[in-house]
Amino acid sequence: MTRDNSILAENISAKHFALGPLDGRYSQIGEKLASYFSEYALVKNRVKVEVFWLKFLLENVNGSEILDAFDIERLPEIMAIYTDFSDTSYVRVKEIESVTNHDVKSVELFVAEKLKEMGMDSLVSFVHIGCTSEDITNPSYANMISTALKEVWIPTAEQLIDKISEIAIDHANTAMLAHTHGQPATPTTIGKEMTVYAYRLKKSLENIKSIKACAKFNGATGNYAAISVAFPNEDWPVLSKCFIEEYLGLEFNPVTTQIESHDYVCHILDGIRHFNNVLRDFDLDMWLYISMEYFKQIAVKTEVGSSTMPHKVNPIRFENSEANIKMGNGICSVLSDELPRSRMQRDLSDSSLQRNVGLAFGYSIQAIEQTIGGLKKVAVNTDKISSDLDSKWEILAEPIQIVLRKYGIPDAYNQLKELTRGKNISKESIQEFIKSLDVISDEDKSTLLALTPSGYIGLAVKIVEDEL
């Protein structure tokens, strides 16, 4: 499709011509993640690693007249290559790459070029010294993933948990007819059922938070071969660990091939996928609660639910969340399945695969935000919930037969099955049956007679109070 760029600039933003929804319809998500996962972000992080490596050498490595002679007071000038990285810097890296056809080499040459501009020609040979491209790339991705997780994904996930918890606390005592196999079952409360999901999501989030982003820095085949020849008196495993952990703030992976094994990435993606699956279960339940009218949707005057049925208010946010979970989980699965595999020391399949990590984050965040939006537009329909409870007195068959069992009545279950199974039993019928139970004590009989469907919620409120 061709388009008039002048008309585009005047009337339509570029996002409307984006190939994917995270840069188009859901561009607010793409914009949140662009500073973490874009090509620009990758180049900037690679520049960071190259510059920090040079800084590390200047501060920690002995046995070089050039390094020893450097005026350490000028170190901030070197660091500015990264801290002052700009659009102009990025364009220059890409210009170099158009000649070299190598994305990491172009970063090395860019840093060298900047050193020459500052009159630090003697340091040029130390840029990228002892490194393979993966030594620059894997810490870059580790930083991108860990910061995006900490600064964007986790806070979004926490907002969801907070919103579900808020509903749970507000409705800890709101009795609701439960359903197992889609059939009426022992009552519960709105709050307790919300607490189930808040608890599950919290546990999933705790697992993700515990995963540490790893990086390696050990040369072409993971043995420090070249750098050990040049500087044989240094303990390079110790120095590399120091560089990765103290300078870059990552977890050191000491044993690798040419590439970092990507196992931590898979653990994070598997964690996100599990979180997404719990969220999808929640979305499905909310969709069903809405269809049962246990939650009513808050209508917005200007919105349209159907192009032909004016009365409709659809649970679109929960449906949108489901769809984006499927997309995100698909990407998580592909990456988690493929990233751990590499042909012997190295192949480049992971290079293309890793560029899609941001999509996994993006679809997950879109799903989470849609669910949060859906929760903000629903309210508990206490009238419908109470009506359903009041019409299902047969659910009290469970506590009655349990009390009878306490008195050693072996066929208690069958007695209540005969009375209630497949029937709508009235309050009067249940209470008449209870009154006929001469085998139980007056105290237990009074307890059973006082039971109502809405009051038969066990320790649901305590569960909410204990866990939230």
C-alpha positions in Angstrom: 0.0 0.0 0.0 1.3 3.5 -0.9 0.5 6.5 1.1 1.1 10.3 0.9 3.5 11.0 3.7 2.5 14.7 3.8 -1.1 13.7 4.4 0.1 11.1 6.9 2.0 13.8 8.8 -0.9 16.1 8.9 -3.8 13.8 9.6 -2.7 10.3 10.7 0.0 9.3 13.1 2.4 6.6 12.1 1.0 4.1 14.6 -2.1 3.7 12.3 0.2 2.1 9.7 2.1 -0.2 12.2 2.3 -3.8 11.3 1.7 -5.1 14.8 -0.9 -3.9 17.5 1.8 -3.2 20.1 3.0 -0.4 17.9 -0.4 0.4 16.5 -3.7 -0.1 18.3 -2.0 -0.8 21.6 0.8 1.7 21.0 0.6 2.9 24.6 2.1 -0.4 25.6 4.8 -0.2 22.9 5.7 3.3 24.1 6.1 2.0 27.6 8.5 -0.7 26.5 10.4 1.0 23.7 13.1 2.4 26.0 13.8 -1.2 27.1 13.4 -3.4 24.1 13.7 -1.3 21.0 16.7 -1.5 18.6 17.7 1.9 20.0 17.7 0.4 23.5 19.8 -2.5 22.5 22.4 -0.3 20.8 22.5 2.0 23.8 23.0 -0.9 26.2 25.8 -2.3 24.1 27.5 1.0 24.2 27.1 0.9 28.0 28.8 -2.5 28.3 31.7 -1.5 26.0 32.2 1.7 28.0 31.9 0.1 31.4 34.3 -2.6 30.3 36.9 0.0 29.4 36.3 1.7 32.7 36.7 -1.6 34.5 40.0 -2.3 32.7 41.3 1.2 33.6 40.4 0.7 37.3 41.3 -2.9 37.9 43.8 -4.4 35.4 47.6 -4.2 35.8 50.4 -5.0 33.4 49.7 -2.4 30.7 51.7 0.8 30.3 48.8 2.3 28.4 46.3 1.6 31.0 48.6 2.7 33.8 49.4 6.0 32.0 45.8 7.0 31.6 44.7 10.1 33.6 41.9 8.6 35.6 40.5 12.2 36.1 39.4 11.9 32.5 37.3 8.8 33.1 34.0 10.9 33.2 34.6 11.9 29.6 34.7 8.2 28.6 31.5 7.5 30.6 29.8 10.3 28.8 30.0 8.2 25.6 27.2 6.2 27.2 25.5 8.8 29.5 25.2 11.3 26.6 24.1 8.7 24.1 21.6 10.4 21.8 19.6 10.0 18.6 22.6 11.4 16.8 24.8 8.7 18.4 22.4 6.0 17.4 22.3 7.2 13.8 26.1 7.1 13.7 26.2 3.5 15.0 23.7 2.5 12.3 25.8 4.3 9.6 28.8 2.3 10.7 26.8 -0.9 10.7 25.6 -0.2 7.1 29.3 -0.6 6.2 30.4 -3.4 8.5 27.2 -5.4 8.4 27.9 -6.3 12.0 25.8 -4.8 14.8 28.2 -5.3 17.7 31.3 -4.3 15.7 29.6 -1.1 14.8 29.2 -0.3 18.5 32.9 -1.0 19.1 33.9 1.3 16.2 31.6 4.0 17.4 33.2 4.0 20.9 36.6 4.0 19.3 35.6 6.9 17.1 34.5 8.9 20.2 37.8 8.2 22.0 39.7 9.6 19.0 37.5 12.7 19.1 38.6 13.2 22.7 42.3 12.7 21.9 42.4 9.3 23.6 43.8 7.4 20.6 45.9 5.2 22.9 42.9 3.6 24.4 41.3 2.6 21.1 42.9 -0.9 21.1 41.4 -1.6 24.5 37.9 -1.2 23.4 36.3 -4.6 23.2 39.6 -6.2 24.1 39.3 -9.9 25.1 35.6 -9.9 24.1 33.4 -11.8 21.7 30.2 -10.1 20.5 28.2 -12.2 22.9 30.1 -10.7 25.8 28.6 -7.4 24.9 25.2 -8.6 23.8 24.2 -10.9 26.7 24.7 -8.3 29.5 22.8 -5.8 27.3 19.8 -8.1 27.1 20.1 -9.0 30.8 20.0 -5.3 31.7 17.1 -4.7 29.3 15.0 -7.6 30.6 15.7 -7.0 34.3 15.0 -3.3 34.2 11.8 -3.8 32.1 10.7 -6.5 34.6 11.4 -4.3 37.6 10.2 -1.0 36.3 7.2 -1.9 34.1 6.0 -5.5 34.2 6.1 -6.1 38.0 4.4 -2.8 38.9 1.7 -3.5 36.4 1.2 -7.0 37.9 1.1 -5.5 41.4 -1.6 -3.1 40.3 -3.7 -6.1 39.2 -3.2 -7.9 42.5 -4.0 -4.7 44.4 -7.3 -4.3 42.5 -8.4 -7.9 43.0 -7.4 -7.6 46.7 -9.5 -4.4 47.0 -12.6 -6.2 45.8 -11.8 -9.2 48.0 -11.6 -7.0 51.1 -14.7 -5.0 50.3 -16.8 -8.2 49.7 -15.2 -10.5 52.2 -18.6 -11.2 53.7 -20.7 -11.0 50.5 -22.1 -14.6 50.3 -22.4 -16.1 46.9 -23.6 -19.4 45.5 -20.6 -21.3 44.4 -20.6 -23.6 41.3 -18.6 -26.8 40.8 -19.0 -28.4 37.4 -21.3 -25.5 36.6 -23.8 -26.7 39.2 -24.9 -25.0 42.4 -22.5 -25.9 45.3 -21.6 -25.0 48.8 -21.8 -21.2 49.1 -18.7 -19.0 49.3 -18.1 -15.3 49.3 -17.1 -12.9 46.6 -14.1 -11.9 48.8 -12.9 -15.4 49.3 -13.0 -16.2 45.6 -11.1 -13.0 44.8 -8.6 -13.9 47.4 -7.9 -17.2 45.7 -6.7 -15.3 42.6 -4.9 -12.6 44.6 -3.0 -15.3 46.4 -2.2 -17.3 43.3 -1.0 -14.2 41.4 1.1 -13.1 44.4 2.8 -16.5 44.6 3.5 -16.4 40.8 4.9 -12.9 41.1 7.2 -13.9 44.0 8.6 -16.7 41.8 9.4 -14.2 39.0 11.0 -11.7 41.4 13.3 -14.4 42.7 14.9 -15.0 39.3 18.2 -13.2 38.7 19.3 -11.9 35.3 22.6 -13.6 34.4 25.5 -12.6 32.2 28.8 -14.1 31.1 32.0 -12.4 30.1 34.5 -15.1 29.1 35.5 -14.7 25.5 34.9 -16.6 22.3 34.4 -20.1 23.7 34.0 -19.4 27.3 37.6 -20.0 28.4 39.1 -16.5 28.7 41.6 -17.7 26.2 42.7 -14.5 24.4 42.6 -12.2 27.4 44.6 -14.8 29.5 47.4 -14.7 26.8 47.5 -10.9 26.9 47.3 -10.6 30.7 48.5 -14.0 32.1 48.9 -12.8 35.6 45.3 -11.8 36.2 42.6 -14.0 37.6 40.1 -13.5 34.9 37.2 -15.5 36.3 37.4 -13.4 39.5 37.7 -10.2 37.5 34.8 -11.1 35.2 32.6 -11.8 38.1 33.5 -8.5 39.6 32.7 -6.7 36.3 29.3 -8.4 35.8 28.2 -8.1 39.4 29.7 -4.9 40.7 29.8 -2.8 37.5 26.7 -4.0 35.7 24.6 -5.2 38.7 23.9 -8.7 37.2 24.4 -12.3 38.3 27.6 -13.8 37.0 27.3 -17.1 35.0 30.8 -18.7 35.3 30.4 -21.7 33.0 29.2 -21.2 29.4 30.0 -21.8 25.7 30.4 -18.8 23.6 26.9 -17.7 24.6 25.2 -17.1 27.9 22.8 -20.1 28.2 19.6 -18.0 28.3 18.2 -20.2 31.1 17.3 -17.3 33.3 15.4 -15.7 30.4 13.4 -18.9 30.0 12.7 -19.0 33.7 11.4 -15.4 33.5 9.3 -16.1 30.4 7.9 -19.3 32.0 7.1 -17.3 35.1 5.3 -14.7 33.0 3.5 -17.4 31.1 2.3 -19.0 34.4 1.2 -15.6 35.7 -0.7 -15.1 32.4 -2.4 -18.5 32.8 -3.6 -17.7 36.3 -4.9 -14.4 34.9 -6.6 -16.1 32.1 -8.4 -18.4 34.6 -9.5 -15.2 36.4 -10.7 -13.7 33.2 -12.8 -16.8 32.4 -14.4 -16.7 35.9 -15.1 -13.0 35.6 -16.7 -13.6 32.2 -18.9 -16.3 33.7 -19.8 -14.2 36.7 -20.9 -11.4 34.4 -22.9 -13.8 32.2 -24.6 -15.1 35.4 -25.2 -11.4 36.5 -23.3 -11.9 39.7 -21.3 -8.9 38.5 -23.0 -6.1 36.5 -21.1 -4.0 34.1 -21.2 -0.2 34.5 -22.4 1.3 31.3 -20.7 4.3 29.8 -23.1 6.5 28.0 -21.1 7.2 24.9 -19.9 3.5 24.4 -21.6 1.0 22.1 -21.8 -2.7 23.0 -23.1 -4.0 19.7 -23.5 -2.5 16.2 -27.1 -3.8 16.0 -28.2 -4.6 19.6 -28.4 -1.4 21.6 -29.0 -3.0 25.0 -25.7 -4.8 25.1 -22.7 -4.2 27.4 -20.1 -6.7 26.5 -17.2 -8.0 28.8 -14.7 -7.0 26.1 -11.8 -6.1 28.4 -11.7 -9.6 29.9 -12.0 -11.1 26.4 -9.3 -8.8 25.1 -7.1 -9.9 28.0 -7.6 -13.6 27.1 -6.6 -12.9 23.5 -3.4 -11.1 24.4 -2.5 -13.8 26.9 -2.7 -16.3 24.1 -0.4 -14.2 22.0 2.0 -13.5 24.8 2.1 -17.1 25.9 2.8 -18.3 22.4 5.8 -16.1 22.2 7.0 -17.1 25.7 6.7 -20.7 24.7 8.7 -20.4 21.5 11.4 -18.4 23.2 11.6 -20.7 26.2 11.7 -23.8 24.0 14.3 -22.5 21.5 16.7 -20.2 23.4 18.3 -23.0 25.5 19.4 -24.7 22.3 22.6 -23.8 20.5 24.6 -25.8 18.0 27.7 -26.6 19.9 29.4 -23.3 20.8 27.3 -20.9 18.9 24.7 -20.3 16.2 22.8 -17.1 15.5 19.2 -18.3 15.9 19.1 -16.8 19.4 20.0 -13.4 18.0 16.8 -13.1 16.1 14.7 -14.8 18.8 15.8 -12.5 21.6 14.6 -9.5 19.6 11.1 -10.7 20.3 11.3 -10.8 24.1 9.7 -7.3 24.3 6.6 -8.7 22.5 6.1 -11.3 25.3 6.3 -8.5 27.9 4.0 -6.3 25.8 1.2 -8.7 25.2 1.3 -9.7 28.9 1.1 -6.1 30.0 -1.8 -5.4 27.6 -3.6 -8.4 29.1 -3.1 -7.2 32.6 -4.1 -3.7 31.9 -7.3 -4.8 30.1 -8.3 -6.9 33.1 -7.6 -4.0 35.5 -9.8 -1.9 33.2 -12.5 -4.5 33.2 -12.5 -4.7 37.0 -12.9 -0.9 37.2 -16.1 -1.2 35.2 -18.0 -3.9 37.1 -19.9 -3.9 40.4 -21.2 -6.8 42.5 -24.9 -7.5 41.9 -26.0 -8.3 45.4 -29.6 -8.5 44.4 -29.0 -11.3 41.9 -26.6 -13.1 44.2 -29.0 -13.0 47.1 -31.9 -14.2 44.9 -29.9 -17.2 43.7 -28.9 -18.1 47.2 -32.4 -17.9 48.6 -33.7 -20.3 45.9 -31.2 -23.0 46.7 -32.0 -24.4 50.1 -31.0 -27.9 49.0 -27.3 -26.9 49.3 -27.8 -27.3 53.1 -27.9 -31.1 52.5 -24.2 -31.1 52.9 -23.9 -29.8 56.5 -27.0 -31.8 57.6 -25.5 -35.1 56.4 -22.1 -34.2 58.0 -23.8 -33.6 61.4 -25.6 -36.9 61.0 -22.3 -38.7 60.3 -21.1 -37.3 63.6 -23.8 -39.3 65.3 -22.7 -42.5 63.5 -25.6 -42.5 60.9 -24.0 -44.6 58.1 -26.6 -43.8 55.4 -26.7 -40.1 56.2 -25.5 -39.2 52.7 -28.2 -41.4 51.0 -30.9 -39.9 53.2 -30.0 -36.4 52.0 -29.5 -37.6 48.5 -33.0 -39.0 48.4 -34.4 -35.7 49.8 -32.5 -33.2 47.7 -30.7 -34.6 44.6 -32.0 -32.9 41.4 -34.7 -31.0 43.3 -35.4 -27.5 44.3 -36.1 -27.8 48.0 -37.9 -25.1 50.0 -36.7 -23.6 53.3 -39.8 -25.3 54.9 -38.9 -28.7 53.6 -35.3 -28.5 54.8 -36.3 -27.3 58.3 -39.1 -29.9 58.6 -36.5 -32.6 57.8 -34.1 -31.2 60.4 -36.9 -31.1 63.1 -37.5 -34.8 62.4 -33.9 -35.8 63.3 -34.4 -37.1 66.8 -30.9 -38.7 66.9 -29.1 -35.3 67.1 -28.8 -33.0 70.1 -31.0 -30.0 70.6 -28.0 -27.8 70.2 -27.0 -29.3 66.8 -30.6 -29.2 65.7 -30.8 -25.5 66.6 -27.5 -24.8 64.7 -28.9 -26.5 61.6 -32.3 -24.7 61.9 -30.5 -21.4 62.1 -28.5 -22.2 58.9 -29.4 -20.3 55.7 -27.8 -20.5 52.3 -26.3 -17.0 52.7 -25.0 -17.9 56.2 -23.4 -21.2 55.2 -20.0 -19.8 54.2 -17.7 -21.6 56.6 -14.5 -19.7 57.3 -14.5 -17.7 54.1 -14.2 -14.3 55.8 -11.3 -15.5 58.0 -9.5 -16.8 54.9 -9.7 -13.3 53.4 -8.6 -11.6 56.6 -5.7 -14.0 57.1 -4.3 -13.8 53.6 -4.9 -10.1 52.6 
